[in-house]
Amino acid sequence: MRIRAAVAVPAVCAAVALLGAAPQSQAAARQAGPARCAERALAVRAKAASADPSVLRVAVTNRGVRTCVVDRVPTITFGDLDGAALPVPEGGRGTYALKAGRTAYAAVRTIADLADPEARRTGSVTVAASASQWGRSFTAARLGTGSEVLVWEPVTTWWQPTAAAADRALGVG
């Protein structure tokens, strides 16, 4: 017990000293801007594009009373398959501000060619507004893709202000 206390006290003192040494401008900058959206304040939706079952349209609505932020790119995963849809264009790091009551949209291409022999099959897709959130799972039937979703090298757009903008970013519409 004495050894842990002897190590813990100096460590705490060092941490306090480091925090106190940070310039006030940095401390203020970290607090500026909207907070991350709480998952319970978000409504997530997804469905297949009616004309193309390889394209999913996803949306997230801020049901909260304040502007908050989500990741710049939604996290789209496919059942028990490894990996997630990659962002197009690349470099989707950062955040997207979502005003209270507003909705953001993204489009996802699950597979480029439905006849691709490399295609994997899954029964569900999970959509999360941010990688740190669990998200919401949608069965293939609920998405409107039949009994399964075909997946091979999936891509997703960044969040967009309209569904049409998300379609354009993916090159569909």
N, C-alpha and C positions, 0 to 999 in steps of 0.2 A: 504493500500500500504506500509506503513512504517513497518508493522509487517512482511510482506513477504520479504522485503529488508533486514530487520534485521536478518531473519533466513537464507536467501539465501547467503549472504556474508560470514558468518562463515562456512556454509556448503561447499562452493566453496573453501575457504581457507583450510579446513580440507582435502578435496579431493586432492588438489594440494600437500599438505604436505605428504599425504599417497603415492601418485604417485612418488614424489621425494625421498621418503624413500626406495623405492624398490631397491634392489641391481642391479647393471648394468648387472650382469650375467643373472638375470631373465628377464630383459627387452630385452636383446639380444636373449635369448632363445625363447621368444614368437615370435620374428620376423624371426627366422631361419626357413628354409624349405619352400616348395611351398605354395602358397596361395590356398584358396578354389576355386574350379572351378566355374566360372560364368555359370549359367544355359544356357545362350544364346550361350556359347562356346561348349555345349555338344549336341551330337546327340544320342537319345535313340531309341532303336529298341526292338521289342518283337514279338515272334511267338510261336505257339504250336509245340511241337516235332511231327514229322510226324507219328511216330509209337504209340505215347501215348498222347492223348488229355489232360491228367491230368498234363502234364509237359510242362511248358513254358520255352523258352530260351530267356533271355534278354541280351542286350549289350548296352554299353555306349562308345562313341568315343569322345575323346578330339579334337575338331576342332580348338583349340587355337594354339598359337605359343610357349607356355611355358608349362612346367610340372605344374599340379595343383592337388589338392586332392579332393576326394569325400568321403562320409561316407564308412566305411569298408563293410557295407551291404547295398544293395539297399533297398529302401522303396517300397513295393508292396502292393497296396490297391485294393479292389474289389468293383467296383460300389458304391452303397449306403450302403454296408454292413459295420458294425463296425469292426475296427481292421486292422491289417496288417499281412503279412506273417512273421513268426518268423524265426530267423536265425538258421542255422545248420552249424557247431556246434554253441552252445550258446556262448555268450561273444564276439559278433562281434563289440564291440565298438572300435572306433579309426578311422583312415583314410586309404585310399588307394591312392597311388600316380599314376597318370595317365599322362604319357609323351605325349607331343604334337603329334597328329596324331595317337596315339595308342588307342586300344579298350580293355575294360575289359568285362568279361562275368559272368553271374550268371544263375543258373537254379532254377526254382520254381516248387514245386509240389503243385497243388491247392487242391487236394483231394487224399486220399490213395486208396479208392475204389469207382469207378464210380457208383456202385449200392447202395451206402450208403444211407439209408433212412433219415439221418440227413443232407444230402447235401443241401446247399443253392445255389441259382442260381442268376447270375448277367449277365448283358449285356456288361460289360466292366471291364478292368483292367488298373490301372494307375501305371506307373513305374517312379520312381525318383531316381537319382543317390545319392541324399542326402535328409534327412528328411526335411531340410529347403527349399527345392525346390518344385515347383508345380508338376513337372514331365510331362509325356505325357500319355494320355489315348488312349487305343486301344480297339475297339469294339470286341466282340466275333468273328464276321465274319472276321474281319481283322487279328485276331490272328490265325484263322483257326480252331476254336473249335465249329463251327456251329453257332446256334442262341444264345447260352448262355455258360457261364463258370460255371462249378460245383465247389463249394468251401466247404471245411470242414477241419479245422486245417491245413491251408496252411503253408509251410515252404519255405525258400529261402537260397541259399548258399551265402557265402561271395563273393565279386568280385574275379574273377580268371583271370589269364593271357590268358587262352585259353578256348574255348567252351568245349573241351574234359575234361579239368580239372574241369570245373563247373559241367559237367555230372557226373564225378567220385565222386565229393564231395556230390552229391545228391544220388549217388548209381544207376544211370541209364547209359545207353550207349550202 
